[in-house]
């Protein structure tokens, strides 16, 4: 067990030294230090809180659609900021790296082991959210 844990820590160190993680950390720092992003995040939080209040009553709340549109508008403004856009891309790259590693480790143990899918909205396959053939995921 000690050897496995040592190898796991070494793998963690290699992941932390990867280009994907370096890119992620760079853009995370840029996002964290951007006043424009901070302002929009605060505004987004306020709009989201207002929308969640309206959402409790559903489509019948008089401000539901307006509150929803305001949240989406601020989200679009955030997504248009270069730092946010590149941060999201870098975050996705790290997520994909970790998912590929998870699959590699799992399939090294067994070809039929279940591996959670990485796509929040899977298309195709058996639709149960795991990788591999349906017979191995069911």
Secondary structure, DSSP 4 states (H G I P E B T S, - for coil): -HHHHHHHHHHHHHHHTSHHHHHHHHHHHHHHH-HHHHHHHHHHHHHHHHHHHHHTTGGGSTTHHHHHHHHHHHHHHHHHSHHHHHHHHHHHHHHHHHHHHHHHHHHHH-TT---B-S-TT--STTSSSBSS-HHHH-
